Amino acid sequence: MDYRVSSVDRAAFKRCRRQWDLSSSNRRNLQPIDNPPVAGLNAAVRDALATYYYPGMWDWSNHIVLPLVRKAFMRVMAAVPASPQRTAEVDLGTELLERYFAWAPSLDDFCPLFIETDVDSLVPDVREENQALVAGSGGRVLYTDRIPLLAIDDADECWVVRHHVLPTWHDLSSLLLDEAAVTACWAWEQTYLGMDIAGTLHNEILCPSVDEAGTAPARTRTGRPGRGGHSQNEPSGGGRLTPNLQRRDRVESRSAPADRVRQESAGGIRRTRIRRSREEVETSARQLGTEVLSMLDPNLSLYPTPAAMHCPQCSFVDPCLTMMEDGDPELDLATRFRECPPENFQEPRLGTGGRGGRYVPIPPTS
């Protein structure tokens, strides 16, 4: 059986090994009985943006697409139990999306290729060159992630796009050091061989939105009406079969990038485009291999990492406190927690088949 390490698993392992041990599907796989995890504002906005950037509808009129985007947001929020918090998040999310509709076209200079796409990559064995890790059972060790958006610019360079809804902008150093984003570049190239990734594009949405943003510009970044960007039906930014994404004339005409980082903002949205070097991507793969090797160690020490940033939100605070006092947490774990159901199947949207939407043009008839 394959041993799968998700990006969520990896983040939990690095944050607190005890919490990872209790929650990971590869370990005890527990979740609270009374308050199981539910989607919220971030998940709903991400779902809405997946519809906004759905490749097959990129050339459609806003009058058709934007109601579907609003519906995607409300579908996620409707699954959240009714509460004053849900009502506040619905109001806030609606405001954020309307602001996004107004301002994003002034920043979008790409075309979407894939949305919400799964990647599965063999984790390298750092002990042996050109070898993949093998689990104790003999199965493969896979790193899995779901990429929100893959976009292509007018120079035929591909970018992994990550959405962030946050109360303050990330500082630039944290974006440069975002190893999950860099690993996503590596995982994409391993899953879709031949598709080189130029870097990461961080799409930050300020929450709550800014009131002093002024009036959104009427003209889009590219001059294309509606949502801007590049059309699927023009010879740039998409509209081509995957093997022909990078055309020779575009590759040959590329100039050396002036800056590694390009950052711009408008109306409570900020875009940070970071070019990732080959060395950076390869280093992220080696780091992943080192961490997963530790996860597979049967003698791994499962110490906690107490911190004010994550302990108050952790579901396992009480049993953790019991263990800190050298007590037995098993009764608490047995009564208040249960094994997670099988991994949630993420419903395919708009005919994606669960692997992400990709626009494939219909060949012209002779």
C-alpha positions as CSV (number, residue, x, y, z in Angstrom):
1,M,0.0,0.0,0.0
2,D,1.2,3.5,-0.9
3,Y,2.3,5.8,2.0
4,R,0.8,9.2,1.1
5,V,2.1,12.4,2.7
6,S,-0.1,15.4,2.0
7,S,0.9,19.0,2.2
8,V,-1.4,19.3,5.2
9,D,0.3,16.3,6.9
10,R,3.7,17.8,6.3
11,A,2.7,21.2,7.7
12,A,1.3,19.4,10.8
13,F,4.5,17.4,11.3
14,K,6.7,20.5,11.2
15,R,4.3,22.4,13.5
16,C,3.9,19.8,16.2
17,R,4.7,16.1,16.1
18,R,2.3,15.2,18.8
19,Q,-0.6,16.9,17.0
20,W,0.5,15.2,13.7
21,D,0.7,11.8,15.4
22,L,-2.9,12.1,16.7
23,S,-4.5,13.6,13.5
24,S,-2.5,12.2,10.5
25,S,-4.2,9.5,8.4
26,N,-0.9,7.7,8.5
27,R,-0.9,7.7,12.4
28,R,-3.9,7.6,14.8
29,N,-6.2,9.5,12.4
30,L,-8.4,11.1,15.0
31,Q,-10.9,14.0,14.9
32,P,-13.3,15.4,17.5
33,I,-16.7,13.8,17.8
34,D,-18.6,17.0,18.8
35,N,-16.8,19.6,16.6
36,P,-15.4,17.9,13.5
37,P,-13.5,20.2,11.1
38,V,-15.7,22.2,8.8
39,A,-15.0,24.4,5.8
40,G,-15.1,28.2,6.4
41,L,-14.4,31.5,4.8
42,N,-11.0,30.6,3.3
43,A,-12.3,27.4,1.7
44,A,-15.4,29.1,0.4
45,V,-13.4,31.9,-1.2
46,R,-11.0,29.4,-2.7
47,D,-13.9,27.4,-4.2
48,A,-15.3,30.6,-5.6
49,L,-12.0,31.6,-7.2
50,A,-11.7,28.1,-8.8
51,T,-15.0,28.9,-10.6
52,Y,-13.8,32.4,-11.4
53,Y,-10.7,31.1,-13.1
54,Y,-12.2,27.9,-14.6
55,P,-10.4,27.6,-17.9
56,G,-13.4,26.4,-19.9
57,M,-15.3,29.6,-19.0
58,W,-12.5,32.1,-19.2
59,D,-13.9,33.6,-22.4
60,W,-17.5,33.6,-21.2
61,S,-19.3,36.8,-20.3
62,N,-19.2,38.0,-16.7
63,H,-23.0,38.0,-16.7
64,I,-22.8,34.2,-16.9
65,V,-19.7,33.5,-14.8
66,L,-20.0,35.8,-11.8
67,P,-23.4,34.3,-10.7
68,L,-21.8,30.9,-10.7
69,V,-18.9,32.2,-8.7
70,R,-21.3,33.6,-6.0
71,K,-23.1,30.3,-6.0
72,A,-19.9,28.3,-5.5
73,F,-19.1,30.5,-2.5
74,M,-22.6,30.0,-1.0
75,R,-22.5,26.2,-1.6
76,V,-19.5,25.9,0.7
77,M,-20.9,28.2,3.4
78,A,-24.3,26.5,3.3
79,A,-22.5,23.3,4.6
80,V,-21.2,25.2,7.7
81,P,-23.5,24.8,10.8
82,A,-25.7,27.9,11.3
83,S,-24.1,30.3,13.8
84,P,-23.5,34.1,14.2
85,Q,-20.0,33.4,12.9
86,R,-21.2,31.8,9.7
87,T,-23.5,34.8,9.1
88,A,-20.6,37.2,9.6
89,E,-18.4,35.2,7.3
90,V,-21.1,35.0,4.6
91,D,-21.4,38.8,4.7
92,L,-17.6,39.3,4.7
93,G,-17.0,36.8,2.0
94,T,-19.6,38.3,-0.3
95,E,-18.0,41.7,0.2
96,L,-14.5,40.3,-0.6
97,L,-15.7,38.6,-3.8
98,E,-17.5,41.7,-5.1
99,R,-14.3,43.7,-4.5
100,Y,-12.3,41.0,-6.2
101,F,-14.6,41.1,-9.3
102,A,-13.9,44.9,-9.5
103,W,-10.2,45.0,-9.0
104,A,-8.7,41.6,-10.1
105,P,-9.0,42.5,-13.8
106,S,-6.6,45.4,-13.3
107,L,-3.9,42.9,-12.1
108,D,-4.6,39.7,-14.1
109,D,-2.1,39.4,-16.9
110,F,-2.3,35.6,-17.4
111,C,-4.6,32.9,-18.6
112,P,-5.7,30.0,-16.4
113,L,-4.7,26.5,-17.5
114,F,-5.8,24.2,-14.6
115,I,-7.8,24.7,-11.4
116,E,-7.7,22.6,-8.2
117,T,-5.4,20.0,-9.6
118,D,-4.1,17.0,-7.7
119,V,-0.4,16.2,-7.9
120,D,1.2,12.9,-6.8
121,S,5.0,12.7,-6.7
122,L,7.4,10.0,-5.6
123,V,9.4,11.3,-2.6
124,P,13.1,11.2,-3.3
125,D,15.4,9.1,-1.0
126,V,18.1,11.5,0.1
127,R,20.4,8.6,1.0
128,E,20.7,7.4,-2.6
129,E,20.9,9.5,-5.7
130,N,18.0,9.0,-8.2
131,Q,16.1,6.7,-5.9
132,A,12.6,7.1,-4.4
133,L,11.7,6.3,-0.8
134,V,10.0,3.0,-0.1
135,A,7.7,2.5,2.9
136,G,8.3,-0.3,5.4
137,S,5.5,-2.3,3.7
138,G,7.3,-2.0,0.4
139,G,4.8,0.5,-1.1
140,R,5.6,3.8,-2.7
141,V,5.9,7.0,-0.7
142,L,4.0,9.8,-2.4
143,Y,3.8,13.5,-1.8
144,T,0.3,14.8,-2.6
145,D,-1.1,18.3,-2.9
146,R,-3.9,20.1,-4.6
147,I,-2.8,23.2,-6.6
148,P,-5.4,25.9,-6.6
149,L,-4.5,27.4,-10.0
150,L,-1.9,27.0,-12.7
151,A,-1.6,30.0,-15.0
152,I,0.4,30.9,-18.1
153,D,1.6,34.4,-19.1
154,D,2.2,35.9,-22.5
155,A,5.8,34.7,-22.5
156,D,4.5,31.1,-22.2
157,E,5.8,30.7,-18.7
158,C,3.7,28.7,-16.2
159,W,3.1,29.8,-12.6
160,V,1.7,28.1,-9.6
161,V,-0.9,30.4,-8.1
162,R,-1.8,30.3,-4.4
163,H,-4.7,32.2,-2.8
164,H,-4.5,33.8,0.6
165,V,-7.3,35.5,2.6
166,L,-5.6,37.2,5.5
167,P,-6.0,40.2,7.9
168,T,-2.6,41.7,7.0
169,W,-0.2,41.3,4.1
170,H,2.4,38.6,4.4
171,D,5.9,40.0,4.7
172,L,8.0,39.3,1.7
173,S,10.5,37.1,3.5
174,S,7.7,34.6,4.5
175,L,6.6,34.4,0.8
176,L,10.2,33.8,-0.3
177,L,10.5,31.1,2.3
178,D,7.1,29.5,1.6
179,E,8.4,25.9,1.2
180,A,5.0,24.5,0.5
181,A,4.7,26.8,-2.6
182,V,8.1,25.8,-3.9
183,T,7.4,22.1,-3.3
184,A,4.2,22.5,-5.3
185,C,6.4,23.7,-8.2
186,W,8.5,20.6,-7.9
187,A,5.5,18.3,-7.5
188,W,3.8,19.7,-10.5
189,E,6.8,19.1,-12.7
190,Q,7.1,15.5,-11.4
191,T,3.4,14.9,-12.1
192,Y,3.2,16.6,-15.5
193,L,6.5,15.8,-17.1
194,G,7.7,18.4,-19.6
195,M,5.8,21.3,-18.0
196,D,8.4,23.7,-16.5
197,I,7.3,26.0,-13.7
198,A,8.8,29.5,-13.7
199,G,7.7,30.3,-10.1
200,T,4.9,31.1,-7.7
201,L,2.3,33.8,-7.8
202,H,0.8,34.7,-4.4
203,N,-2.7,36.1,-4.7
204,E,-3.4,37.9,-1.3
205,I,-6.9,39.2,-0.5
206,L,-7.0,41.5,2.5
207,C,-9.7,40.7,5.0
208,P,-11.5,42.9,6.0
209,S,-11.2,44.7,2.7
210,V,-9.9,48.3,2.6
211,D,-12.3,51.2,2.4
212,E,-9.8,53.7,1.0
213,A,-9.2,51.8,-2.2
214,G,-11.0,54.3,-4.4
215,T,-12.7,53.4,-7.7
216,A,-11.7,50.4,-9.6
217,P,-10.2,51.2,-13.0
218,A,-12.5,50.6,-16.0
219,R,-9.6,49.2,-18.1
220,T,-8.2,45.7,-17.5
221,R,-4.5,45.0,-17.3
222,T,-4.4,43.5,-20.8
223,G,-7.1,45.7,-22.3
224,R,-9.3,42.6,-22.8
225,P,-12.9,43.3,-21.6
226,G,-14.6,41.4,-18.8
227,R,-12.2,39.7,-16.4
228,G,-9.1,40.7,-18.4
229,G,-6.1,38.4,-18.7
230,H,-5.4,36.7,-22.0
231,S,-8.2,35.1,-24.0
232,Q,-8.3,31.3,-24.5
233,N,-8.9,32.0,-28.2
234,E,-5.9,34.1,-28.9
235,P,-2.3,32.8,-29.6
236,S,-1.1,33.8,-26.1
237,G,-1.7,32.8,-22.6
238,G,-3.5,29.5,-23.1
239,G,-5.8,28.1,-25.7
240,R,-3.4,25.4,-26.7
241,L,-2.9,21.7,-26.1
242,T,-0.6,21.0,-23.1
243,P,2.3,19.6,-25.2
244,N,2.5,22.9,-27.1
245,L,2.3,25.3,-24.3
246,Q,5.8,26.8,-24.7
247,R,6.2,27.9,-28.3
248,R,9.6,28.2,-29.8
249,D,9.2,31.9,-30.8
250,R,8.1,32.9,-27.3
251,V,10.9,31.0,-25.6
252,E,13.5,32.4,-27.9
253,S,12.2,36.0,-27.5
254,R,12.2,35.9,-23.7
255,S,14.5,38.5,-22.1
256,A,16.3,37.9,-18.9
257,P,14.0,38.8,-16.0
258,A,14.9,42.1,-14.4
259,D,13.7,41.2,-10.9
260,R,13.2,38.0,-9.1
261,V,10.2,39.4,-7.3
262,R,7.5,41.6,-8.7
263,Q,4.9,42.9,-6.3
264,E,1.8,45.1,-7.0
265,S,-1.5,45.8,-5.3
266,A,-4.9,47.2,-6.0
267,G,-8.1,47.5,-4.0
268,G,-7.3,45.1,-1.2
269,I,-5.6,42.6,-3.5
270,R,-1.9,42.1,-3.8
271,R,0.1,40.0,-6.2
272,T,3.6,38.8,-5.5
273,R,5.3,37.0,-8.3
274,I,8.4,35.1,-7.3
275,R,10.7,33.4,-9.9
276,R,12.0,30.2,-8.4
277,S,15.4,28.9,-9.5
278,R,16.3,25.3,-10.3
279,E,18.4,25.1,-7.2
280,E,15.6,26.3,-5.0
281,V,13.1,23.7,-6.4
282,E,15.6,20.9,-6.1
283,T,16.5,21.9,-2.5
284,S,12.8,21.8,-1.6
285,A,12.6,18.2,-2.9
286,R,15.6,17.2,-0.8
287,Q,14.1,18.9,2.3
288,L,10.9,17.0,1.7
289,G,12.7,13.7,1.4
290,T,14.6,14.4,4.7
291,E,11.3,15.2,6.5
292,V,9.4,12.2,5.2
293,L,12.4,9.9,6.1
294,S,11.9,11.1,9.7
295,M,8.1,10.4,9.5
296,L,8.9,6.8,8.5
297,D,11.2,6.2,11.4
298,P,9.6,3.7,13.8
299,N,11.6,5.2,16.6
300,L,10.6,8.8,15.9
301,S,10.2,10.9,19.1
302,L,6.7,12.4,19.2
303,Y,7.4,15.5,21.3
304,P,5.0,18.5,21.3
305,T,5.8,22.0,20.2
306,P,3.8,24.4,22.4
307,A,3.2,27.8,20.9
308,A,0.7,30.5,21.3
309,M,0.1,30.7,17.6
310,H,-1.4,27.2,17.2
311,C,-2.1,25.6,20.6
312,P,-5.4,27.5,21.3
313,Q,-6.9,26.3,18.0
314,C,-5.7,22.7,18.4
315,S,-8.3,20.1,19.1
316,F,-5.9,18.0,21.2
317,V,-5.0,20.5,23.8
318,D,-6.6,18.6,26.7
319,P,-5.1,15.2,26.0
320,C,-1.8,16.9,25.3
321,L,-1.9,18.6,28.7
322,T,-2.6,15.2,30.3
323,M,0.5,13.8,28.6
324,M,2.6,16.8,29.7
325,E,1.6,15.8,33.3
326,D,2.7,12.2,32.6
327,G,-0.9,11.0,32.6
328,D,-2.7,8.6,30.4
329,P,-4.9,10.4,27.7
330,E,-6.5,7.2,26.3
331,L,-9.8,7.6,28.1
332,D,-10.2,11.2,26.9
333,L,-9.2,10.2,23.4
334,A,-11.7,7.3,23.3
335,T,-14.6,9.3,24.6
336,R,-14.1,12.7,22.8
337,F,-12.5,11.6,19.5
338,R,-13.1,9.1,16.7
339,E,-11.2,7.8,13.7
340,C,-11.7,10.1,10.7
341,P,-13.8,8.7,7.9
342,P,-12.1,7.8,4.7
343,E,-10.4,10.8,3.0
344,N,-13.0,13.2,1.9
345,F,-13.8,13.0,-1.8
346,Q,-13.7,16.4,-3.3
347,E,-16.6,16.9,-5.6
348,P,-15.5,17.5,-9.2
349,R,-16.6,20.9,-10.3
350,L,-17.8,21.9,-13.8
351,G,-16.7,18.7,-15.5
352,T,-13.2,18.6,-14.2
353,G,-13.3,14.9,-13.3
354,G,-11.6,15.7,-10.0
355,R,-8.2,16.4,-11.6
356,G,-8.6,20.1,-12.2
357,G,-10.1,22.0,-15.1
358,R,-8.1,22.4,-18.3
359,Y,-9.1,24.2,-21.4
360,V,-8.5,22.1,-24.5
361,P,-9.4,23.8,-27.7
362,I,-11.4,22.0,-30.3
363,P,-9.3,21.6,-33.5
364,P,-10.7,23.5,-36.5
365,T,-12.6,21.5,-39.0
366,S,-11.3,21.4,-42.6
